[in-house]
Amino acid sequence: MVSLERIDPVRWRIPKSSRAGMRVEGLVFADDTLIQAAEGDRSLEQVANVACLPGIVRASLAMPDIHWGYGFCIGGVAATDPDEGGVISPGGVGYDINCGVRLIRSGLAEADVVPRMKQLVDALFATVPCGVGRSGRVHFGGKELRRLLAEGAAHVVKAGFGRAEDLEMAEAGGCLKGADPEAVSDRACERGADQCGTLGSGNHFLEVQVVDAVFDEAAARVMGLAPGGVTVMIHSGSRGLGYQVCEDSLAALAGAPRKYGIDLPDRQLACAPVHAPEGQRYLAAMRAAANFAWANRQMLTHLAREAFAAVFGGDDARLGMGLVYDVAHNIAKLEPYEVNGREKMLCVHRKGATRAFPPGHRDVPAKYRGIGQPVLVPGDMGRASYVLAGQPGAMVETFGSCCHGAGRRLSRSAAARAAKGRSIARELLARGVIARAHGRAGLEEEQPDAYKDVSDVARVVETAGLARRVCRLRPIGVIKG
């Protein structure tokens, strides 16, 4: 157990005295309900463990969607200073490298879509490969896959799967520089060759939504989101390729802590100094996997547009299906921040957390520079998701970071047990949501009861000044693996 001290209604401190070896304090963003949920697993202990990493700056952070994960908690953020022995840890990124979310607006209204909702969900389910082991429409192998790992989403756009303007609305332009395809193992490439353009399973989804509440009319207008408008949210990552990169990297880094004299409270935090050869190789491979994920979501966007065009006629341009934004949730990036009055390049780990850059930030697309970066926060299949905009407080407290979703309340096995004797598909239909999945398990494990209320999470980050709510999205159709 770790000590918790309340700072204010949405902030909690884990003091350095909580555990031997903590170099900084822990800082958790949560209200009373969400902190009680965090105390129910070992996630707060993980926040304290991360505070022991060499070179960590300011605090070990946790967002309000915090829950237990591998190494870092889900919802964990930590920045390390490479010039002060700061490390890079695969446990601070996760197995699904650049698991992330993108939001597509449309020119359709709820009244246009609901009468054809079953047809649309069926078309999406037939068009978008989802589930374990499903192959994509296009296989990228050999040299072409290596080019994709280097170029990210731009590679598939050049191949005809999307538009150039899609790249402008993706974090980092849909490509991290410094990726090295040669740092990705042959086994990882084999696993990814037929998976670009596939949704996968678990908590990944494609959801048709309606804008049912607007909190900031000016920001919503800039994003092209209006009450009653229909959107599509896509949640997927780097699939088997990213998983294998993480697996390979954990094996390669197993001996690094001893080599560099790093004492860890948890071996799941295996790491190496950022400037060390092992750290550089992991970064190069992780960036390549992140680029694969952006290419994957770009392909999924193209397939979603195809399904909409098939149901509603015309092409996706006529249907107004433009990309609002795409954000990464599991990633580590070198970014500049002020530390003790000096600008330093820090290695920012975001594990189940997303970027939330404020108005005026140079890395926010010009279109959004007046309102802040769109922050996409999916909820669960039965309630809602949120679009927020990054705020200055994130730069002060969380290295430009924010929550990434609702956060699990039940493990997958517990959720499946809780669904016994129920039909989750029928329950969702009663809420006005048509759902399709390969088998019962996908819906049972991801049922609404498995998640915290995303509205609570969104209110906490707004109260804390990390991001402000722009609009709420209500699901009306979903496909899952």
C-alpha positions as CSV (number, residue, x, y, z in Angstrom):
1,M,0.0,0.0,0.0
2,V,1.1,3.6,-0.6
3,S,0.2,6.8,1.2
4,L,-2.2,9.2,-0.4
5,E,-2.5,12.9,0.5
6,R,-5.4,15.0,-0.9
7,I,-4.3,18.2,-2.5
8,D,-7.6,19.4,-3.8
9,P,-10.9,17.9,-5.2
10,V,-9.2,16.4,-8.2
11,R,-5.5,15.9,-7.2
12,W,-3.8,13.4,-4.9
13,R,-0.2,13.2,-3.9
14,I,1.8,10.0,-3.2
15,P,4.7,11.4,-1.1
16,K,8.3,10.3,-1.8
17,S,8.3,8.8,1.7
18,S,5.8,6.2,0.6
19,R,8.4,3.9,-0.8
20,A,12.2,3.6,-0.6
21,G,13.8,4.6,-3.9
22,M,11.2,7.2,-5.0
23,R,13.0,10.0,-6.7
24,V,9.9,12.2,-7.1
25,E,6.4,12.2,-5.7
26,G,3.4,10.7,-7.4
27,L,0.5,12.9,-8.6
28,V,-2.9,11.3,-9.4
29,F,-5.8,13.2,-11.0
30,A,-9.1,11.8,-9.7
31,D,-12.3,12.6,-7.8
32,D,-13.5,10.6,-4.8
33,T,-15.2,7.9,-6.9
34,L,-12.3,7.4,-9.2
35,I,-9.7,7.3,-6.5
36,Q,-11.6,4.6,-4.7
37,A,-11.6,2.6,-7.9
38,A,-7.8,3.0,-8.2
39,E,-7.4,1.9,-4.6
40,G,-9.1,-1.4,-5.6
41,D,-6.1,-2.6,-7.6
42,R,-2.3,-2.1,-7.6
43,S,-2.2,0.8,-9.9
44,L,-1.2,3.4,-7.2
45,E,1.7,1.1,-6.3
46,Q,2.7,1.2,-9.9
47,V,2.7,5.0,-9.8
48,A,5.1,4.8,-6.9
49,N,7.3,2.3,-8.7
50,V,7.6,4.6,-11.7
51,A,8.8,7.4,-9.4
52,C,11.9,5.3,-8.9
53,L,13.1,5.4,-12.5
54,P,16.4,7.2,-13.1
55,G,16.2,10.7,-14.5
56,I,12.4,11.1,-13.9
57,V,11.4,14.7,-13.8
58,R,8.9,16.5,-11.6
59,A,6.5,13.6,-10.7
60,S,5.1,10.2,-11.7
61,L,1.7,11.0,-13.0
62,A,-1.6,9.2,-13.3
63,M,-4.7,10.3,-15.2
64,P,-8.3,9.7,-13.8
65,D,-8.8,6.6,-16.0
66,I,-6.0,4.9,-14.0
67,H,-6.0,1.1,-13.7
68,W,-3.5,-1.7,-13.3
69,G,-1.2,-2.4,-16.3
70,Y,2.1,-4.0,-17.3
71,G,4.9,-2.0,-15.6
72,F,3.3,1.4,-15.7
73,C,-0.4,1.7,-14.8
74,I,-2.8,2.4,-17.6
75,G,-3.2,6.2,-17.5
76,G,0.5,6.6,-16.5
77,V,2.7,9.5,-17.7
78,A,6.4,10.0,-16.9
79,A,9.1,12.2,-18.4
80,T,12.7,11.4,-18.0
81,D,15.7,13.6,-18.8
82,P,18.2,11.8,-21.1
83,D,21.0,14.2,-20.1
84,E,20.6,13.2,-16.5
85,G,20.6,9.4,-17.0
86,G,16.9,9.3,-17.9
87,V,15.7,6.0,-19.1
88,I,13.2,4.6,-21.7
89,S,11.0,1.7,-20.6
90,P,8.8,-0.4,-22.8
91,G,6.5,-0.9,-19.8
92,G,5.8,2.9,-20.1
93,V,4.5,2.4,-23.7
94,G,2.8,-0.9,-23.6
95,Y,2.4,-3.9,-25.8
96,D,0.1,-2.3,-28.3
97,I,2.4,0.5,-29.4
98,N,0.5,3.5,-30.6
99,C,-2.8,2.1,-29.8
100,G,-4.8,5.2,-30.5
101,V,-8.1,6.8,-31.7
102,R,-9.2,8.9,-34.7
103,L,-12.4,10.7,-35.2
104,I,-14.1,11.2,-38.6
105,R,-16.9,13.7,-39.0
106,S,-19.6,13.5,-41.6
107,G,-22.2,15.7,-43.3
108,L,-24.9,13.3,-42.3
109,A,-27.4,13.9,-39.5
110,E,-28.8,11.3,-37.0
111,A,-32.1,11.4,-38.9
112,D,-30.3,10.4,-42.1
113,V,-28.5,7.5,-40.6
114,V,-30.8,5.9,-38.0
115,P,-33.3,4.5,-40.6
116,R,-30.4,2.7,-42.3
117,M,-28.4,1.9,-39.1
118,K,-28.7,-1.9,-39.4
119,Q,-27.6,-1.8,-43.0
120,L,-24.7,0.5,-42.2
121,V,-23.4,-1.6,-39.3
122,D,-23.7,-4.7,-41.4
123,A,-21.7,-3.0,-44.2
124,L,-19.0,-1.9,-41.8
125,F,-18.8,-5.3,-40.3
126,A,-18.4,-6.8,-43.7
127,T,-15.9,-4.2,-44.9
128,V,-13.7,-3.7,-41.9
129,P,-11.7,-6.9,-40.9
130,C,-12.1,-7.3,-37.1
131,G,-11.3,-10.1,-34.6
132,V,-8.4,-12.3,-33.8
133,G,-6.4,-13.5,-36.8
134,R,-8.3,-11.5,-39.4
135,S,-6.3,-10.4,-42.5
136,G,-6.4,-7.1,-44.2
137,R,-7.4,-6.4,-47.8
138,V,-3.8,-5.5,-48.7
139,H,-0.7,-7.4,-47.6
140,F,2.5,-5.4,-47.1
141,G,5.5,-7.6,-47.1
142,G,9.2,-7.4,-47.7
143,K,10.7,-4.0,-48.8
144,E,7.2,-2.4,-49.0
145,L,6.5,-3.2,-45.3
146,R,9.9,-1.7,-44.4
147,R,8.9,1.5,-46.3
148,L,5.6,1.6,-44.5
149,L,7.4,1.3,-41.1
150,A,9.5,4.3,-42.1
151,E,6.8,6.4,-43.7
152,G,3.7,5.6,-41.6
153,A,0.3,6.8,-42.8
154,A,1.8,8.7,-45.8
155,H,2.7,5.3,-47.4
156,V,-0.8,4.1,-47.6
157,V,-2.2,7.5,-48.6
158,K,0.2,7.4,-51.5
159,A,-1.1,4.0,-52.4
160,G,-4.6,5.4,-52.7
161,F,-6.0,4.8,-49.2
162,G,-7.0,8.3,-48.1
163,R,-6.2,11.9,-48.8
164,A,-3.2,14.1,-48.2
165,E,-5.2,16.3,-45.8
166,D,-5.7,13.3,-43.5
167,L,-2.0,13.5,-42.7
168,E,-2.4,17.1,-41.5
169,M,-5.0,16.0,-39.0
170,A,-2.9,13.2,-37.4
171,E,-0.6,13.5,-34.5
172,A,3.0,13.9,-35.8
173,G,1.5,13.8,-39.3
174,G,1.0,10.1,-38.9
175,C,4.8,9.4,-38.8
176,L,7.5,9.5,-36.1
177,K,10.9,10.4,-37.5
178,G,13.8,8.3,-36.4
179,A,12.0,5.0,-37.0
180,D,14.4,2.2,-38.1
181,P,12.6,-0.7,-39.9
182,E,15.8,-2.7,-39.5
183,A,15.3,-2.6,-35.7
184,V,12.1,-4.6,-36.2
185,S,12.5,-8.3,-36.1
186,D,11.5,-10.6,-39.0
187,R,9.0,-12.2,-36.7
188,A,7.3,-8.9,-36.0
189,C,7.2,-8.1,-39.7
190,E,5.7,-11.6,-40.4
191,R,2.9,-10.8,-37.9
192,G,2.2,-7.4,-39.4
193,A,2.3,-8.3,-43.1
194,D,-1.4,-9.0,-43.4
195,Q,-2.7,-6.8,-40.5
196,C,-2.6,-3.3,-41.8
197,G,-6.2,-2.3,-42.2
198,T,-7.6,-4.6,-39.5
199,L,-9.3,-3.6,-36.3
200,G,-8.2,-6.5,-34.0
201,S,-10.0,-7.6,-30.9
202,G,-10.2,-6.7,-27.2
203,N,-11.1,-3.1,-26.6
204,H,-10.6,-2.1,-30.2
205,F,-13.7,-0.9,-32.0
206,L,-15.3,1.2,-34.8
207,E,-18.2,3.2,-33.5
208,V,-20.8,5.3,-35.3
209,Q,-21.8,8.2,-33.0
210,V,-24.0,11.2,-32.7
211,V,-23.0,14.6,-31.3
212,D,-25.6,14.9,-28.5
213,A,-24.1,17.7,-26.4
214,V,-21.9,20.7,-27.2
215,F,-20.0,22.4,-24.4
216,D,-17.8,24.8,-26.4
217,E,-19.6,26.0,-29.6
218,A,-16.7,27.9,-31.0
219,A,-14.3,24.9,-30.7
220,A,-16.9,22.5,-32.0
221,R,-17.4,24.7,-35.0
222,V,-13.7,24.7,-35.8
223,M,-13.7,20.9,-35.6
224,G,-16.8,20.6,-37.8
225,L,-18.9,19.1,-35.1
226,A,-22.5,20.2,-34.7
227,P,-25.4,18.9,-32.6
228,G,-27.1,15.9,-34.2
229,G,-24.1,15.3,-36.6
230,V,-22.9,11.8,-37.2
231,T,-19.2,10.8,-36.5
232,V,-17.1,7.7,-36.7
233,M,-14.5,6.8,-34.0
234,I,-11.8,4.2,-34.7
235,H,-9.8,2.7,-31.9
236,S,-6.9,0.4,-33.0
237,G,-3.1,0.1,-32.9
238,S,-0.1,-1.7,-34.2
239,R,-1.6,-5.2,-33.9
240,G,0.7,-8.2,-33.8
241,L,3.7,-6.3,-35.1
242,G,3.7,-3.8,-32.2
243,Y,3.1,-6.6,-29.7
244,Q,6.1,-8.5,-31.1
245,V,8.3,-5.4,-31.0
246,C,7.4,-5.0,-27.3
247,E,8.1,-8.7,-26.6
248,D,11.4,-8.5,-28.4
249,S,12.4,-5.3,-26.7
250,L,11.6,-6.6,-23.2
251,A,13.8,-9.6,-23.8
252,A,16.6,-7.4,-25.2
253,L,16.4,-5.1,-22.2
254,A,16.2,-7.7,-19.5
255,G,19.9,-7.4,-18.6
256,A,20.2,-3.6,-19.1
257,P,19.3,-2.5,-15.6
258,R,22.1,-4.6,-14.1
259,K,24.5,-3.4,-16.8
260,Y,23.8,0.2,-16.1
261,G,23.5,-0.1,-12.3
262,I,19.7,0.6,-12.2
263,D,17.8,-0.8,-9.2
264,L,14.2,-1.4,-10.1
265,P,11.2,-2.1,-7.7
266,D,9.5,-4.1,-10.5
267,R,11.2,-6.1,-13.3
268,Q,8.3,-5.1,-15.5
269,L,9.9,-1.7,-15.6
270,A,12.9,-3.1,-17.5
271,C,14.7,-0.1,-19.1
272,A,17.9,1.4,-20.4
273,P,19.2,5.0,-20.5
274,V,17.8,6.8,-23.5
275,H,21.3,7.6,-24.8
276,A,22.5,4.0,-24.4
277,P,22.5,1.7,-27.5
278,E,19.7,-0.5,-26.0
279,G,17.6,2.6,-25.4
280,Q,18.2,4.0,-28.9
281,R,17.3,0.6,-30.5
282,Y,14.1,0.4,-28.6
283,L,13.1,3.9,-29.6
284,A,13.9,3.1,-33.3
285,A,11.8,0.0,-33.2
286,M,8.9,1.6,-31.2
287,R,8.7,4.5,-33.7
288,A,8.5,2.0,-36.6
289,A,5.6,0.2,-34.8
290,A,3.9,3.5,-34.1
291,N,4.1,4.3,-37.8
292,F,2.5,0.9,-38.6
293,A,-0.4,1.9,-36.3
294,W,-0.9,5.2,-38.0
295,A,-1.0,3.4,-41.4
296,N,-3.4,0.9,-39.9
297,R,-5.8,3.5,-38.7
298,Q,-5.5,5.3,-42.1
299,M,-6.5,2.1,-43.9
300,L,-9.4,1.6,-41.5
301,T,-10.6,5.1,-42.3
302,H,-10.6,4.3,-46.0
303,L,-12.6,1.2,-45.4
304,A,-15.1,3.1,-43.2
305,R,-15.6,5.7,-45.9
306,E,-16.2,2.9,-48.4
307,A,-18.9,1.4,-46.3
308,F,-20.6,4.7,-45.8
309,A,-20.5,5.4,-49.5
310,A,-22.0,2.0,-50.3
311,V,-24.9,2.6,-48.0
312,F,-25.6,6.3,-48.6
313,G,-24.4,6.7,-52.2
314,G,-21.9,8.9,-53.8
315,D,-18.4,9.1,-52.4
316,D,-16.9,10.0,-49.0
317,A,-16.1,13.5,-50.1
318,R,-19.7,14.2,-50.9
319,L,-20.7,12.7,-47.5
320,G,-18.3,15.1,-45.8
321,M,-16.2,12.4,-44.2
322,G,-13.2,14.4,-43.1
323,L,-10.7,13.5,-40.4
324,V,-11.1,15.6,-37.2
325,Y,-7.9,14.3,-35.6
326,D,-5.9,11.2,-34.7
327,V,-4.1,10.7,-31.3
328,A,-1.7,8.1,-30.0
329,H,-2.3,6.5,-26.6
330,N,0.7,4.3,-26.0
331,I,3.9,6.0,-27.0
332,A,7.2,7.6,-25.9
333,K,8.4,10.8,-27.6
334,L,11.2,13.2,-27.2
335,E,9.6,16.6,-26.5
336,P,10.9,20.0,-25.2
337,Y,9.7,21.2,-21.8
338,E,10.9,23.8,-19.3
339,V,12.8,22.3,-16.4
340,N,14.2,24.6,-13.7
341,G,14.0,27.6,-16.1
342,R,15.7,25.8,-19.0
343,E,14.2,24.1,-22.0
344,K,15.1,20.4,-22.0
345,M,14.4,17.6,-24.4
346,L,12.6,15.0,-22.3
347,C,11.5,11.5,-23.0
348,V,7.7,11.5,-22.3
349,H,6.1,8.1,-21.7
350,R,2.3,8.1,-22.2
351,K,0.8,4.7,-21.3
352,G,-2.9,4.8,-21.8
353,A,-2.7,8.6,-21.9
354,T,-2.8,11.1,-24.8
355,R,-1.3,14.3,-25.8
356,A,-3.2,17.5,-24.9
357,F,-1.3,20.5,-26.3
358,P,-2.8,23.9,-25.6
359,P,-3.8,26.8,-28.0
360,G,-0.7,28.3,-29.7
361,H,1.5,25.2,-29.4
362,R,3.7,24.8,-32.4
363,D,2.8,21.1,-32.8
364,V,-0.9,21.7,-33.0
365,P,-2.2,21.9,-36.6
366,A,-2.8,25.4,-37.8
367,K,-6.5,24.8,-38.0
368,Y,-6.7,24.1,-34.3
369,R,-4.0,26.4,-33.0
370,G,-6.6,28.9,-31.7
371,I,-8.5,26.3,-29.7
372,G,-6.0,23.7,-28.6
373,Q,-5.3,20.2,-29.8
374,P,-8.4,17.9,-30.1
375,V,-8.3,15.3,-27.3
376,L,-10.3,12.2,-28.1
377,V,-11.6,10.2,-25.1
378,P,-13.6,7.1,-25.9
379,G,-16.0,5.8,-23.3
380,D,-18.0,2.5,-23.5
381,M,-20.4,1.1,-26.0
382,G,-23.5,2.1,-24.1
383,R,-22.9,5.6,-22.8
384,A,-20.7,8.2,-24.5
385,S,-17.3,9.4,-25.7
386,Y,-15.9,12.9,-25.5
387,V,-14.0,15.4,-27.6
388,L,-11.9,17.8,-25.5
389,A,-9.3,20.5,-26.4
390,G,-5.9,20.7,-24.7
391,Q,-5.3,23.5,-22.2
392,P,-2.3,25.4,-20.8
393,G,-2.5,23.5,-17.5
394,A,-1.4,20.3,-19.2
395,M,1.9,21.9,-20.1
396,V,2.5,23.0,-16.5
397,E,1.5,19.8,-14.7
398,T,1.4,16.8,-17.0
399,F,3.9,17.3,-19.8
400,G,1.1,18.1,-22.2
401,S,-0.8,15.0,-21.4
402,C,-4.4,14.0,-20.6
403,C,-6.6,10.9,-20.1
404,H,-7.2,8.4,-22.9
405,G,-10.6,6.9,-22.1
406,A,-12.9,5.8,-19.4
407,G,-10.6,3.2,-17.8
408,R,-11.6,-0.3,-16.9
409,R,-13.6,-1.0,-13.8
410,L,-13.7,-4.8,-14.3
411,S,-11.1,-7.1,-15.7
412,R,-12.1,-9.0,-18.9
413,S,-12.7,-12.2,-17.0
414,A,-14.8,-10.4,-14.4
415,A,-16.8,-8.7,-17.1
416,A,-17.5,-12.0,-18.8
417,R,-18.6,-13.5,-15.5
418,A,-20.9,-10.5,-14.9
419,A,-22.5,-11.0,-18.3
420,K,-23.4,-14.6,-17.7
421,G,-27.0,-15.2,-18.5
422,R,-27.4,-11.9,-20.2
423,S,-27.4,-10.8,-23.9
424,I,-25.2,-7.7,-24.1
425,A,-26.3,-7.2,-27.7
426,R,-29.9,-7.0,-26.6
427,E,-29.1,-4.6,-23.7
428,L,-27.2,-2.3,-26.1
429,L,-30.1,-2.4,-28.6
430,A,-32.4,-1.3,-25.8
431,R,-30.1,1.7,-25.4
432,G,-30.3,2.5,-29.1
433,V,-27.0,0.9,-30.1
434,I,-26.7,-1.8,-32.8
435,A,-23.6,-3.9,-32.1
436,R,-21.8,-6.6,-34.1
437,A,-19.0,-8.8,-32.9
438,H,-17.4,-12.2,-33.7
439,G,-18.9,-14.3,-30.9
440,R,-20.3,-13.3,-27.6
441,A,-16.9,-12.8,-25.8
442,G,-16.1,-9.5,-27.5
443,L,-19.3,-7.8,-26.3
444,E,-19.3,-9.5,-22.9
445,E,-15.7,-8.5,-22.0
446,E,-16.3,-4.9,-23.2
447,Q,-19.8,-4.4,-21.9
448,P,-20.6,-0.9,-20.4
449,D,-20.4,-2.2,-16.8
450,A,-16.7,-3.1,-17.4
451,Y,-15.8,0.6,-17.6
452,K,-15.9,3.7,-15.4
453,D,-18.2,6.5,-16.4
454,V,-16.3,8.6,-18.9
455,S,-18.2,11.7,-18.0
456,D,-16.6,11.5,-14.5
457,V,-13.1,11.3,-16.2
458,A,-13.8,14.2,-18.5
459,R,-15.0,16.4,-15.7
460,V,-11.8,15.7,-13.7
461,V,-9.4,16.7,-16.4
462,E,-11.5,19.8,-17.2
463,T,-11.6,20.8,-13.5
464,A,-7.8,20.3,-13.3
465,G,-7.3,22.5,-16.3
466,L,-5.7,19.8,-18.5
467,A,-8.3,19.9,-21.2
468,R,-11.8,21.4,-21.7
469,R,-14.9,19.6,-22.9
470,V,-15.9,20.4,-26.4
471,C,-18.7,17.9,-27.1
472,R,-20.1,14.5,-26.1
473,L,-20.7,11.7,-28.6
474,R,-23.4,9.1,-28.1
475,P,-23.0,5.7,-29.7
476,I,-25.6,4.3,-32.1
477,G,-23.6,1.5,-33.8
478,V,-20.5,-0.4,-33.1
479,I,-18.4,-3.3,-34.5
480,K,-15.9,-5.2,-32.5
481,G,-13.6,-8.2,-32.9
